[in-house]
Amino acid sequence: MGVFVFLPLVLPLSAWPVARLAETRLHPRTATRLLTAVAVVMAVCSTLCLALLMVVGTAQLPGNPLPDGWSDPQVRAAVPHDGAAGRAATAALALIAAACVRTLLRHRRVTRRARRALAALPDRSVAVLPDSTPYAYALPGGRGRIVVSTALLAGLAPAERRALFAHERAHLAARHPRQLLAAHLAARANPFLRPLCTAVVYTAERWADEEAARTVGDRRTVAHAIGRAALLSARTPAPTLAALAATGPVPRRVAALLAPAPVARTWPPAFTSAGLAAWGAAAGALMSLMSSANSAVTLFLLPHATTSL
C-alpha cells in the first residue's frame, strides 16, 4: 500500500471544491444534508485510519497485548516508517479525543445553563428573557424552544419579529443543532474538514432563511430582519453552543434573500451547468469516500491475512 495508506487523512482536501459548489449551486436543504454526511463519513474514515496506524506502529513494542498478526513484518511494511507513523498517530488521536470531548462538554454545559435560565419561565415554545443583550437562538432538546431577549425584540418591527421566529422554528424543525454539532465534531477530528463545517453553518442558515421567507411570504422582510438583528447583535459575545457557533456571512444571506428563491428540488437537472457541477462534486466526494474506506479496510484486513498464511 505504501503512502496510499495515508490517503484517508488527506482526501478531505478534495471536498473543499464540493463545499464551494454546494453553497452556490445546490438548494440549501440539499447542500446541508450532503455536506454534513460527507464531513461525518470522512472524519470517521480518517479517525479509523489513525487508529490502525497507531496499532501497527506500536504492535511490535515489548509487552503489547495485541495479536501477533499486527506486528508481522508484512503488515508493518505496508506502512512507511511505521514506528514514526504510530507515534504521530497516537499523539493525533489524543488531540482529537481531547478536542471532541471539549466540544461535547462545552455543548452540554451551555445547553444546561440555558435550560436553567428558562426554568422559571412558562413551558412555552417561545421564551422571552429580560436581558439588555440582544440575542436569539433555537434551544434543542424535547420539543425545542426559541429563546429571545427583550433587547432584540425591541429593535425589530412586528413583521421582522415574525420572520425571526419563523427562522428559529425552521432550525428546530430541520434539527439543525444536531447537524451542526456533527459538522463541528468532524472538523475537530480532521482539520481539513473545517471548510465543510463552515459551509454547513452557512447552508443551514440559508435553509432556515428560505423556510422563514416561505412562512412569512416576503423575502425582503426576512432580509431586513437578518440585517437588523446582525447590527443589533454586533457587539454580543459569540455563544459557545455548537449549534449557535456562527450565523454565516450575513451579507451573502441578505443578498440571497433579495434574489429570486432557489428552486426547491432535491437535485438540479443533469444537463445544466448547476447539474454538471453538482454531479461532478458528488462523484468526487464519492471517490474520496471509497478511497478512504478502501485504505482503512485494507489495513484492517491485512493482519488477518498474514496470520492465516
N, C-alpha and C positions, 0 to 999 in steps of 0.2 A: 504493500500500500504506500509506503514511503510518506512523503509530505502530504499526500491526499488524505491521510488520517486527520489532518488538522482543518480540513475544509469546513466542517460544521461550525468552526469558530469564526471563520471569516466570510462565509457565504451570506450572512445578514447584510453585508455591504451591497450585495446585488439587489436588496429590497429597497434601497434608497430611491431609485427612479420609480419603483412601484408606488411608494408613498406619494411622490410628487404627482404622478399621473392620476392616482386615485383621488387626490384632493381636488384636482381641476377638471377631471373628465367624468367621474362617476357621481351618481346621486349620493348625498351624504350618508344615507342609511346603508347603502351597499358598501361604500368606502369604509365606514366604521366597522362593519362586520368583517370585511375582508382583511383589513389591516390588523385588527385585533387577533384574528385567527392566525395570520401569518406570523405576527410577533410572538404569540404564545408557542406555536409549534417550533419556530426557530430557536427560541430560548430553551425549550425542553431538549432539543437536539444538541445544542452547544453545551448545555449543562451535563447531559449524559456523556458526551464526548470527553469533557474534562474529568468526569468521574472514572471513565475507563482508562484514560491516560494516567490518572493517579494510581489506579490499581496496577496497571502494567509497570509503571515506573518504580513502584515500591514493593512489588511482589517478591523480588529477589533479596530483600533485606532479611537478615537473620531473625528468626522468631516470628516471621509474618504468618498469621493463621490462614492465609489464602490457600486455595488448592494449588498443587504443583503446576497445573497447566498454565497458570498466569505467569509463572517465572520461566517458562520454556523459552529457549533461545530463539525459536522461530517466531514466537509471539513478540518478544522484545525487539526482534529485528524489524518488525512491522512498524515500529515507532522510532523515528530518527532521534538519537540522543535520548533514549528512554529514561535515563536517570534524571537528566535536567528537566525533561518534559514532565516527569512525575512530580518533581519538587515544585515546578511552576504551577502545575495543575492543582496541587494541594493548596498552595497559597491562594490561587484564584478562587477555588471553591470556598475557602474560608471567608474571603472577602465577599463573595456572592451571598453566602449564607448570612453573614452579618448585615449586609445591605438589605436583603429581603426581610429579615426579621425586624430590622429597624423600621422599614416601611410599614410592615403589618402592625407593629406595636404602636407606631405613631397614628396610623389609621384608626386603630381601636381606641387609643387614648382620646383622640379628638372627637370621635363619634360618641364615646361615653360622656365626655364633657358637654357636648351639645345636647345630649338627651337629658342630662342632669339640669341644664339650664331651662329645659322645657317641662320639667316635671311638675311645676306648679301651675302650668297653663292648661286650659281645657284640651282634651284629646280630640283635636280637630285636624283636618288636612293642612290647614294654614296656621302657622304660629307667628304672631307679631310680637317681637321683643322690643321693649322700650330702650332704645340704645341710640346714642348720638353718632355712632359709627355706621355709615351706610354699607349694607351688605344684603345679599340674598343667596340662598343655596337650597339644594334638594338634599334632605337627610334620608339616607336609605335605612331599611330595616322595617319589618312588618308591612304595613300599608304605605309607609313612607310619608314624610311630612315636608312641607315647604316652609322654610324659616326666612323671615324678612324683618329688617329693622325698621323702626318708625322713621329714622332719618332718611332711608332710601325711599320709603313710601311718600314722605313729604316732598321729595324732589321730583316726583313723577306725576304726570297728568293721569286722570282716570283711565283713559284708553291705554296709556303706557303701562299702567299697573296691570290691566288685563293681559297685555302682551307678556309682561314679566311672569305672571302666574302661569300662563299657558306654556311659556318656555320651561319653567321648572317642572311643571307636571309632565311635560314631554320627557325630561330626563328620568323621572321616576318610572313612567310607563315603559320606556325602552330599556330600563335597567342599565343606564349609562354608568352609574357608580361602579358596578361590577366590571364592566368592560374597561373602564379607565384604570381601575386597580390592577387588572390583569396586564394591561399595557405597561403600567409603571413597574410592576414586578419583572416583566420581560426585559425592560430596559436596564433594571438592576442586574439581571442575570447575564446580559451581554451588552456592553456599552454601544456596540454598533447598531443596536435596535432603538437607540434614542430618537433618531428621526421618525421612526414609525410611531413611537409614543407621542411625539409632538403632533404628528399628523392625526392620530386618533383623537387627541384633545380637540383639535380644530374641527374635524369632521363630526364629532359628537355634538359640539356646539352648533354647527351648521344644521345638523339634523333637528336639534331642538328649535332652532330658529325657524326652519321651514314648517315644523309642526305648529309653532305658535302663529306663524303667518296664516296657515290654513285655518286655524281655530278662530283667530281674530278677524280674518278676511281682509286685512290691509297690510301689505308688506312694508309700506312706508312707516306705518305706526310702530311696527316691531323694530325697524331700523332706528327710529328715533329713540325708542325705549332702550335699546342696546347702547347707543351712543351716549345718552344722558346718564344711564347707570354707570357706564365706564368713567365718565367725567366725575361723577359724584364719588365713586369708589377709588379714584386715582391714588389717594394717599392712604388707603386702607391697607394694613399689613396683609400679605398674601396668606390665605388659610393653608393649613398643613394637611387637611384631609385629602387623600389621594384623589377622590372623585371631584375635588374642587381645586386642584393644583393650579389650574390656569383657565382662562376663559377664551383662549385662542386669540389670534390677531383681530382686534375689533374693527380696524378699517376694512379688512378683507371681508369680514362678515357683513358689515353695513353695505359695502359695495355689492355683495352678492344678493342682498335683500332688495336693493334698488334695481337690480337687473331682473329679467324675466325668471319665473320659477323654473327650477330644473325639472326635467321630465321624470315623473315618478314611475320608473320602470326598474326592474331588477338588474338589467344589463343593457347597455346600448346596442343598437344594431351592429352586426359584424362588419358590414360593408360601408362604414363611415370612419372618419379619422378618429373619433372618440372610441368607436368599437374596436378598431385595429389596435389602438393604444391600450385599451383595457385588456383585450385578449393577449396582446404581447406581454403586458405586465403580469397577467395571471400565469401565462406559460413560463415566464422567467422565474416567478415565485415558486411554481410547482417543481421546476427543475432544481431549484435551490433546495427545496424541502426534500426531494427524493435523494439528492446527493448527500445531504446531511444525514438522512436516515440510513442510507446505504453505508456510509463510512462508520457510523456508530454501530450498526448491527453487525457489520463485518468484523469489527474489532471485538465485539462481544462473543461472536461465534467461533473466532479463531482458536481460543484456548481449548474449547471442547473438541475441535477437530484434531488438534495436536495431541490431546490426551487420548483420544480414541485410537490414533495412529500408534 
